[in-house]
Amino acid sequence: MTLSLRMARFIATVLFIGLAFALPVDRAVANSKYASIVVDARTGQVLRQRNADKRLYPASLTKMMTLYLAFEAIDRGIYTMESLLTVSRVASNEPASKLGLKRGSTISMRDALQACATKSANDAATVLAEALGNSKAEFARMMTAKARQLGMRNTQFKNPHGLTARGQYSTARDMAILGRRIFSDFPEQYGMFERKRFKYGGRNYRATNKLLGKYAGADGIKTGYTRASGYNLVASAERDGNRIIGVVFGGKSGASRNRHMRKILDEGFVKLPKRIAVPVYSGTLEATPLPRGKPSKMETLEPASVLMAAASPSVDAAAQPAAVVAMRTQSDPWVVANGLRALQRIIAPPAEAVDLTLQGDWAVQIGAYRKLKQAEDILERAKALRSPQLMRAAPVVTKRVSNGRPIYRARFLGLGKGQAENACRSLSRRGIACFAIKSSG
């Protein structure tokens, strides 16, 4: 080999190495299985996304929908947490990860749910599927139908646990939608995703989600892995009253996936829009329909129960359980501060304005939140759409206490069943997820 040829090869090698360092490849983007998204859990605003609509294998993220349908069955009274579910041959034969349930034995609904959320047990997921849908195939059809109802347009399920199956796929965007709905629709059950350990049959199982306790504010939701999917994760975290949801598909390892999730969640919190709290007057309310002057003492919004105590007894009793109609605006907070009649309309419509009994006993629920302001804000957003189906409905926030913690449910009350279903379809098309429900539910 001549000196000039060796020199040429040496120069080419140096240039190649230099280019490799000068133009680093984004390994996540180069990974064909990779996708991610970060959204504001309150509004659904996308804060960051990569390949968010690419159809990929969801792996055990699939169990999020299995749990959603089970929570829905409990909410409707079909099952309770203590209901005993029978283990079939099909369920007992599911491959790991599993509890090792025996054919013919029973497991409580509570344990089956927790096993799916914490251990990601495939046998428990199949037990739930057969209880709710009679068979895995029928339940998968139910899962896909619910996905469409929730606005998950690029998802199709073929089984309840996420083991790789032809025709089963989802996207990062769709899983973010599902994560938001689990949190907003079933806050009573959401705590299952926060548990780091689960004990069953004398054994202790550690949560597969290693962000719990290791990333500030992380409290869920679900991991997933198969060889075809790579390492997946839907994570939710809350800081200073702000909640975001991140989704990662296709991690090369559990550790690298978790590092990447931390990175994109950090970016999401930085990109969250700044929110200005609306001040509310805490002084004595005067019986005047319009404000007389600017109040001198301001503070943050009181709980719904305090506001209701200030309301006139003329407020319709059917709307009184901690009802607050979200009509406050930053530009006109003094109506809240100084006008009792205006305040009555803000808390709940007068009986003569909305007759809930005559209109119907169905409602449209657009979310359930742990903070009053979150529920009020989503009602404001829905009201601003001026949906004709909701013009005569009463927008209220109802308060209930679960496990010692308040839950605020944002609803439009006083509709017939058909009205509620049509209104919900209209809202869903315009970006607000919801479902129709009996007002007493």
LINURTA-V177838 format. One record per residue. N is the residue number from 1. RES is the residue in one small letter. NEAR is the number of other C-alpha atoms within 8 Angstrom. Layout:
n & res & near
N & RES & NEAR
N & RES & NEAR
This chain:
n & res & near
1 & m & 4
2 & t & 5
3 & l & 6
4 & s & 6
5 & l & 8
6 & r & 9
7 & m & 8
8 & a & 8
9 & r & 8
10 & f & 8
11 & i & 8
12 & a & 8
13 & t & 8
14 & v & 8
15 & l & 8
16 & f & 8
17 & i & 8
18 & g & 8
19 & l & 8
20 & a & 8
21 & f & 7
22 & a & 6
23 & l & 6
24 & p & 6
25 & v & 5
26 & d & 6
27 & r & 6
28 & a & 7
29 & v & 9
30 & a & 8
31 & n & 8
32 & s & 6
33 & k & 10
34 & y & 13
35 & a & 16
36 & s & 15
37 & i & 16
38 & v & 16
39 & v & 14
40 & d & 15
41 & a & 10
42 & r & 9
43 & t & 6
44 & g & 9
45 & q & 7
46 & v & 9
47 & l & 11
48 & r & 11
49 & q & 10
50 & r & 8
51 & n & 9
52 & a & 11
53 & d & 9
54 & k & 9
55 & r & 9
56 & l & 10
57 & y & 10
58 & p & 15
59 & a & 14
60 & s & 14
61 & l & 15
62 & t & 12
63 & k & 14
64 & m & 13
65 & m & 12
66 & t & 14
67 & l & 11
68 & y & 9
69 & l & 9
70 & a & 11
71 & f & 10
72 & e & 8
73 & a & 11
74 & i & 11
75 & d & 8
76 & r & 8
77 & g & 7
78 & i & 7
79 & y & 9
80 & t & 8
81 & m & 8
82 & e & 7
83 & s & 9
84 & l & 8
85 & l & 11
86 & t & 10
87 & v & 14
88 & s & 9
89 & r & 8
90 & v & 7
91 & a & 14
92 & s & 12
93 & n & 7
94 & e & 10
95 & p & 7
96 & a & 6
97 & s & 8
98 & k & 13
99 & l & 9
100 & g & 6
101 & l & 11
102 & k & 7
103 & r & 9
104 & g & 8
105 & s & 8
106 & t & 8
107 & i & 10
108 & s & 11
109 & m & 14
110 & r & 9
111 & d & 9
112 & a & 13
113 & l & 13
114 & q & 11
115 & a & 13
116 & c & 14
117 & a & 14
118 & t & 17
119 & k & 14
120 & s & 13
121 & a & 13
122 & n & 15
123 & d & 15
124 & a & 15
125 & a & 15
126 & t & 14
127 & v & 14
128 & l & 14
129 & a & 14
130 & e & 11
131 & a & 10
132 & l & 9
133 & g & 10
134 & n & 9
135 & s & 9
136 & k & 12
137 & a & 8
138 & e & 9
139 & f & 15
140 & a & 12
141 & r & 10
142 & m & 9
143 & m & 12
144 & t & 11
145 & a & 8
146 & k & 8
147 & a & 14
148 & r & 10
149 & q & 7
150 & l & 12
151 & g & 10
152 & m & 13
153 & r & 7
154 & n & 10
155 & t & 14
156 & q & 10
157 & f & 13
158 & k & 11
159 & n & 12
160 & p & 15
161 & h & 13
162 & g & 12
163 & l & 8
164 & t & 9
165 & a & 8
166 & r & 5
167 & g & 7
168 & q & 13
169 & y & 12
170 & s & 14
171 & t & 15
172 & a & 16
173 & r & 12
174 & d & 14
175 & m & 13
176 & a & 15
177 & i & 12
178 & l & 13
179 & g & 13
180 & r & 11
181 & r & 12
182 & i & 12
183 & f & 11
184 & s & 10
185 & d & 9
186 & f & 11
187 & p & 13
188 & e & 8
189 & q & 7
190 & y & 10
191 & g & 8
192 & m & 9
193 & f & 11
194 & e & 10
195 & r & 9
196 & k & 9
197 & r & 9
198 & f & 13
199 & k & 8
200 & y & 8
201 & g & 4
202 & g & 5
203 & r & 6
204 & n & 8
205 & y & 10
206 & r & 9
207 & a & 11
208 & t & 9
209 & n & 11
210 & k & 8
211 & l & 8
212 & l & 11
213 & g & 7
214 & k & 7
215 & y & 8
216 & a & 7
217 & g & 7
218 & a & 13
219 & d & 11
220 & g & 12
221 & i & 13
222 & k & 14
223 & t & 13
224 & g & 11
225 & y & 10
226 & t & 10
227 & r & 5
228 & a & 6
229 & s & 14
230 & g & 13
231 & y & 15
232 & n & 17
233 & l & 14
234 & v & 16
235 & a & 13
236 & s & 13
237 & a & 12
238 & e & 11
239 & r & 8
240 & d & 4
241 & g & 5
242 & n & 8
243 & r & 11
244 & i & 15
245 & i & 16
246 & g & 16
247 & v & 17
248 & v & 15
249 & f & 16
250 & g & 14
251 & g & 14
252 & k & 8
253 & s & 8
254 & g & 8
255 & a & 6
256 & s & 9
257 & r & 15
258 & n & 10
259 & r & 8
260 & h & 8
261 & m & 12
262 & r & 9
263 & k & 8
264 & i & 11
265 & l & 12
266 & d & 8
267 & e & 9
268 & g & 14
269 & f & 8
270 & v & 6
271 & k & 7
272 & l & 8
273 & p & 4
274 & k & 4
275 & r & 4
276 & i & 4
277 & a & 5
278 & v & 9
279 & p & 9
280 & v & 12
281 & y & 13
282 & s & 8
283 & g & 7
284 & t & 4
285 & l & 8
286 & e & 7
287 & a & 7
288 & t & 9
289 & p & 8
290 & l & 8
291 & p & 11
292 & r & 5
293 & g & 6
294 & k & 6
295 & p & 10
296 & s & 5
297 & k & 7
298 & m & 9
299 & e & 8
300 & t & 8
301 & l & 7
302 & e & 6
303 & p & 7
304 & a & 11
305 & s & 7
306 & v & 8
307 & l & 11
308 & m & 12
309 & a & 6
310 & a & 6
311 & a & 11
312 & s & 6
313 & p & 5
314 & s & 6
315 & v & 13
316 & d & 11
317 & a & 6
318 & a & 6
319 & a & 10
320 & q & 10
321 & p & 8
322 & a & 11
323 & a & 14
324 & v & 15
325 & v & 15
326 & a & 12
327 & m & 6
328 & r & 8
329 & t & 7
330 & q & 6
331 & s & 4
332 & d & 7
333 & p & 12
334 & w & 13
335 & v & 11
336 & v & 13
337 & a & 14
338 & n & 15
339 & g & 16
340 & l & 13
341 & r & 9
342 & a & 11
343 & l & 12
344 & q & 13
345 & r & 10
346 & i & 13
347 & i & 14
348 & a & 16
349 & p & 13
350 & p & 11
351 & a & 9
352 & e & 5
353 & a & 6
354 & v & 11
355 & d & 9
356 & l & 12
357 & t & 7
358 & l & 6
359 & q & 9
360 & g & 10
361 & d & 14
362 & w & 14
363 & a & 16
364 & v & 15
365 & q & 13
366 & i & 14
367 & g & 13
368 & a & 15
369 & y & 13
370 & r & 10
371 & k & 9
372 & l & 11
373 & k & 6
374 & q & 10
375 & a & 15
376 & e & 13
377 & d & 9
378 & i & 13
379 & l & 15
380 & e & 10
381 & r & 8
382 & a & 10
383 & k & 8
384 & a & 6
385 & l & 6
386 & r & 8
387 & s & 10
388 & p & 5
389 & q & 9
390 & l & 9
391 & m & 7
392 & r & 7
393 & a & 10
394 & a & 12
395 & p & 13
396 & v & 16
397 & v & 15
398 & t & 12
399 & k & 12
400 & r & 7
401 & v & 8
402 & s & 8
403 & n & 5
404 & g & 5
405 & r & 7
406 & p & 10
407 & i & 14
408 & y & 14
409 & r & 13
410 & a & 16
411 & r & 14
412 & f & 13
413 & l & 14
414 & g & 18
415 & l & 14
416 & g & 11
417 & k & 11
418 & g & 6
419 & q & 9
420 & a & 15
421 & e & 11
422 & n & 9
423 & a & 12
424 & c & 13
425 & r & 8
426 & s & 9
427 & l & 13
428 & s & 12
429 & r & 7
430 & r & 6
431 & g & 6
432 & i & 9
433 & a & 11
434 & c & 12
435 & f & 9
436 & a & 12
437 & i & 10
438 & k & 8
439 & s & 9
440 & s & 4
441 & g & 6
